[in-house]
Structures are given as C-alpha cells and as structure tokens.
C-alpha cells in the first residue's frame, strides 16, 4: 500500500544568526583598543574600507565581525588577535560587564594614559583622591 503524502505547512526556519554576548565583548574590546590608539570610528572605517557606521555596529555588537575583518582590525590597531578573544567564553559577572563597558570609554583611556605616566607614589595619591570624591572607603598610604 503506497504511503500517503503529508503536507508541509511551513518551512523550517534556519538557526538564528543574531549576535551573542561574545560579539558584544569583542565589540567593546575593539572600541577600547581603537580609543587607546587615538583613532576615530571614521579613521578606522577608512583604513578598513567600511563606513564609520559599520565600525559603530561592530563596536556595539549589533553586527558580528567576520574573522577576516577581525584580523584586519587587529592589524590596523597594531594588536594581537588574542586581545579580542582572551577569556570571552568565561561567564561575565555584573562587575566584569561594568568594567568592560567602562574600559571602552574615552575617560578610561585618559585615566590609564595619565596613570601610566605618573610615578607610583603619585598614582596612589590619585587613587586616594578618586576614592574620596566617590565617597568610597579604602586604604590610603
């Protein structure tokens, strides 16, 4: 007896190709590295042959960065590819998420740049002043 044909009501949808939390981490690291290098989104985009809006989408994690493009970004920013992948698979705590977001700001880059130029005893003074301004407890030396 021949089998009855079954009707297919709809096609199975392919797996989602949206971005993941890892794409967001990589984007934050691209932004932090670009800021540290002193480049604008437009300058990086020009170097890559894409618009500044595309760079913006990469940095926000809205668009996934293809491996070949990530290699080119690393070359243009003069960093190792490891920078973008180091510990991206580790579950991020709220504190780590906040730190990653802060590190991708101009202010973080400025603070780090200034702190690296100060002698160690002056660095502690700056830390104490910042703690005082924030009303945060901490040790002073």
Secondary structure in CASP SS format (residue, H / E / C, confidence):
PFRMAT SS
TARGET T0000
AUTHOR 0000-0000-0000
METHOD secondary structure of the structure
MODEL  1
X C 1.00
X C 1.00
X C 1.00
X C 1.00
X C 1.00
X C 1.00
X C 1.00
X C 1.00
X C 1.00
X C 1.00
X C 1.00
X C 1.00
X C 1.00
X C 1.00
X C 1.00
X C 1.00
X C 1.00
X C 1.00
X C 1.00
X C 1.00
X H 1.00
X H 1.00
X H 1.00
X H 1.00
X H 1.00
X H 1.00
X H 1.00
X H 1.00
X H 1.00
X H 1.00
X H 1.00
X H 1.00
X H 1.00
X H 1.00
X H 1.00
X H 1.00
X H 1.00
X C 1.00
X C 1.00
X C 1.00
X H 1.00
X H 1.00
X H 1.00
X H 1.00
X H 1.00
X H 1.00
X H 1.00
X H 1.00
X C 1.00
X C 1.00
X C 1.00
X H 1.00
X H 1.00
X H 1.00
X H 1.00
X H 1.00
X H 1.00
X H 1.00
X H 1.00
X H 1.00
X C 1.00
X C 1.00
X C 1.00
X C 1.00
X C 1.00
X C 1.00
X H 1.00
X H 1.00
X H 1.00
X H 1.00
X H 1.00
X H 1.00
X H 1.00
X H 1.00
X H 1.00
X H 1.00
X H 1.00
X C 1.00
X C 1.00
X C 1.00
X C 1.00
X H 1.00
X H 1.00
X H 1.00
X H 1.00
X C 1.00
X C 1.00
X C 1.00
X C 1.00
X C 1.00
X C 1.00
X C 1.00
X C 1.00
X H 1.00
X H 1.00
X H 1.00
X H 1.00
X H 1.00
X H 1.00
X H 1.00
X H 1.00
X H 1.00
X H 1.00
X C 1.00
X C 1.00
X H 1.00
X H 1.00
X H 1.00
X H 1.00
X H 1.00
X H 1.00
X H 1.00
X H 1.00
X H 1.00
X H 1.00
X H 1.00
X H 1.00
X C 1.00
X C 1.00
X H 1.00
X H 1.00
X H 1.00
X H 1.00
X H 1.00
X H 1.00
X H 1.00
X H 1.00
X H 1.00
X H 1.00
X H 1.00
X H 1.00
X H 1.00
X H 1.00
X H 1.00
X C 1.00
X C 1.00
X C 1.00
X C 1.00
X C 1.00
X C 1.00
X C 1.00
END
